[in-house]
């Protein structure tokens, strides 16, 4: 049996997602990724040709996600690893000062976007009774800080959704909420400014995270994990 995996990755054009792609590709796996940035998708297509596929996509658009999933499933079959990584941070402020539109956008991307991708891919994975689902959570999905209440709410939702999903999956599958740790990404800079520079960049994180993710299996189902 081939050890090569089909990996579906959202939020592939920046931050943690973008840092993972070259590690997955170098390990011989096939990546089907999406991101909101058309320029970022063009860069990925230029650097990583066939058989990899990258699509400009907003995960809040359920119909577009469904069409993307249909294309990926037709080309590669069900993914071995489904990695929901796309996320947004709210403008940093006390909760009552954050406009409703900003709150809605965080929930739409971080929670509803995850749900859209799950609905599009998980039925095929369940039919095959194989595959690992990783929904990227956060330390702020297990604890809280001031001025990031919408983000905390969204990541607590990801934790709960994933752990409930884990109880519904057939044997042979796994659903895992993953805290990636504190990484110097654009989102962290939005929250902490220059203080984010004290932490490792995504490229450093991906060296540890890629093999960690690739080694997840059914034995990890329902475990809230972190990349140390």
N, C-alpha and C positions, 0 to 999 in steps of 0.2 A: 504494500500500500504506500502511496506517495505521502511524504511528509509535507508537501506543499499545501498551503492553506489559501482559501479565498477570504479576504478581509474586506469588510465594508466599514468605511470610516467617514463619519460626518465631521464637519469643521476641519477639513483637511488642508485648507489654504493658509492657515496661520497658527501661531502658538504651538500648543502641544501636538495637535493633529499633524501639522506640517513637519514637525520634528520627527514624528514616528515614521513617516512614509519611507525615507531612504533606508531605514533599518529593516522594515518589512520587506522592501524590494531586494535589498542585499542578501537577505536570508532566503530568497527564492520564492517568496509568496506573491500572490496576485492581489493588487489593491484596487478596489473600486471606491473612489472617494468623492465627496462633494463639499462645496463651500460657497459662500455668498459672493466671493470676489471673482469676477470673470478674469481679471488680470492674474489672480493667484492660480486659477484653474489653467490658464494658458501656460503659466510657468511650469506647473506640474506636468502638463502634457508634453512640453518641450523637453523636460529633464527625464521623464519616465514614459517611454513609448509603450507599444503593445507588449503584453496583453492588458496592461493596466488601463483603467478608465477613470476619467475625472469629469465632473459635471458641475456647472454653476447652478446652484439650487438654494432656495430658502426653505428650510425644514418646516417652517410654519405653514407652507402651502401643501395641504394634504394631497391634493390631486397631483401636483408636480412630484411629490415624494413617491406616490403610487406608480406614476409613469416611470420614474427613475428605477424603482425597485423591479418593475416588470422587465425592464431592459437588462438590468444586472442579473436577475434570476434566469432569464432566457440565455444569457451569454455564459454564465458560470455555475448556475445552480445555487442552492442555498449557501450562505456564507458559513465558514467554519468559525469565524470570529466577527461578531457584529459589535462595533464600537461607537456608541453614541457620545460624541465629544463636543459637538457644537453648543455654544453657550454665550450668553451676554452678561455683563455686569451692569448694575444700575448706577446712575449718577450718585456719587457718595453724598448723603445728606440724611438728616433725621427723617424717619419714615413719613411724618406728616407733611414734609416739604417736597416729597417726591411726587411729581405729577402722575395722575392715573395712567396716562399714556405710556410713561416710562415703566411703571409697574407692570402694565399689561404686556409690554414688549418682552420683559424679562421672563414672565410666566409663559408667554407664547413660544419663545425659543427654547427655554431651558426645560419646560415641562411638556407642553403640547407638542413641541418639535420631536422630543424623545418618543412620545406616544405615537406620533405619525409614522416614525421610522419603524417602531416595533410592530405596529399593525401591518406595515407593508412587507416586512421580512420574516417575522416570527412564524406565521402559519406554514411557510415552506420548510423552516427549520424543524418545527414540531412534527410535520409529516415525515421528515427523514429521521426524527428522534436523535438529532446530533447537533452540536454547535454550542458555542459560548457567547453569551450576551454580556457586554460590559457597558454600563451606563456611568459616565464620569460624574462623580459627585464632588464633594469638597469637604475640607475641614469645617466649612461653614454649612455643611449639611448634617453635622454631628455636634456642632457647638455654634455659638453666636458671637457677633461683634456689633457695636453700634454703627449706624449709618450704611449698613449693607443688608437691611431687613428683607427687601425683595429678593435679593440673591440667596440669602439664607433660606427663605421660604421655598424658593424653587429647588434648592438642593436637598432640603429635608423631604420635599415631595419626591425627588428622584430616588432617595434612599427607600422611602416607603413603597413606591411603585415597584422598584426592582425586587425588594424582598418579598412582596406579595406575588409578583410574577414568578419568582423562584419556586414558590409553593405550587404553582400551576403547571410547571413544565414536566414533561415525561422524563423518566430515568434516561441518563445519557446526555442530558443537557445541563447547562448552568446559566444562571443570571446573577451578576455580581455588581454591586455598587462600589465604585473605586474612587478613593480619595488620592489624587495625584501628589499631594503635599503642596508646599508653598514654592511656587516657581516664578521667576522673573518674566512674566508675560505682559502683553499690553493690558489685559484685564487687571492684573495686580497693580500695574502702574497707575491705572485709573483710580484704584482705591488708595494706594499708599504712596504714589508719586515716586520720587527718587529713592525712597527707602526700599523699593523693590529690588534695587541693584545689589542688596545684601544677599540675595538668594541666587541659586543657580539658574542659568538660562535654560530654555526648553531643550536645546541640543544636548546638554549635559544630562538632563533628566531622562531623555529618550534612550540613552545608552543602557540605563537600568530598566526602564519601563518596557521597552520592546520585548526583551526576552521574558520578563515577568508576565506580560500579557499573553505571549505565545505559549507559555507553559500552563495557563489556566485550563482546567478540565472540569468534568462533571463533579468531581470531589469538592470543588469550590462553590457549588451551588448554594445560594443564600447566605454567603459570607460577606460581611462588609469589610473590604480589604483596603489597604493603603500601599503605595509604592514607597518603601523606606529609603 
